Amino acid sequence: EVQLQAFGGGLVQAGGSLRLSCAASGFTFDDHSIGWFRQAPGKEYERVSCFSPTDGVASYSDSVKGRFTFSSDNTENTFYLQMNNLKPEDTAVYYCAADPTPWACRIPTTRAGAGYLEVWGQGTLVTVSS
């Protein structure tokens, strides 16, 4: 059974940094797409970063490109989201997710639900104060 648990959220001042971690079990990163999503208050879900093993590189939303970095530790079955130069608009509940389709990150997110990866962990709240 695929299970994910995200942690590392908290309160940080604008300009600060946080690292989120996602402990994964029940699958390997070699054949699953993995990623991070967020939902800000009153807004839709946003795919922040996504890694497909078929591509070998992480993709990022325009809103976080250059500030956030995805990484993974296959030996620990944990992946991370390093968030630097945080802004108040980064305030959101962050979720880690996985999908058995190894090219799932190539699928754009749509309102119909495509591109959101299949299995999600519980969220962790990140609050950025101005």
C-alpha positions, 0 to 999 in steps of 0.5 A: 500500500502506497503511503506518504507522510509530509512534515516540516511545515511551520511559521517563517518570515518572508525571505526565510527558508523551510524544508519539507520532507515526505516519508514514503512507503509501499513503492520505490521512486524508480517507477513512480512519479512523485511531487508536491502540491499546495492549496492556499486559502481560498485558492485551487490546488497547485502543482508545485514540483513534480519528478517523473523517473522517465524524465529524470528531472523535476519540474516546477510551477512558475510561481516557485521556479528558482526558489524551490528545489526538489530532491530525493533520497532513494535509500531513505525513501524520502523526498524533499522540497527545499523552499528558499526566499519564501513569500507571503503568497507561499502560505498554503497547506503543502501535500506530497503525492505519488503516482504509479504512472512513471510519466505522470508529471508530463500531464498538465493539471486541469480542473477535471482533475488530470495531473494531480497524481493518484495518492496523497499524504496528509498536508503540512501547513506553511505560513509565511509572515510579511 
